[in-house]
Amino acid sequence: DAYRRVLAHMNNGETRNRYNTQRRLSHVKVPSMVLWGTADEINDIEMAHICNDLLEGSKLVLVEGGDHFIPTNRSDEVNEALLDFLG
């Protein structure tokens, strides 16, 4: 029940606009990585490119065939990308 309420809240257009972080990304001044699954059916890959463009000097890493849950479903690739980025 709680999960359904959260989904309903976050799928509301007004709520999505209020929580939209894209308008804040240009203010980020630390090294950043955008990590995205190319098969994400929840957030289109175009959003990955938009976020990467808004984060000055960021690194875009695409997990080929990865879905929305790449930290869980593709953890080895995510960990490798994170270690590379942090190294």
Secondary structure as GFF3:
##gff-version 3
##sequence-region A 1 87
A	DSSP	alpha_helix	2	10	.	.	.	ID=ss1
A	DSSP	alpha_helix	13	19	.	.	.	ID=ss2
A	DSSP	three_ten_helix	22	27	.	.	.	ID=ss3
A	DSSP	beta_strand	33	37	.	.	.	ID=ss4
A	DSSP	alpha_helix	45	54	.	.	.	ID=ss5
A	DSSP	beta_strand	59	63	.	.	.	ID=ss6
A	DSSP	alpha_helix	70	73	.	.	.	ID=ss7
A	DSSP	alpha_helix	75	86	.	.	.	ID=ss8
###
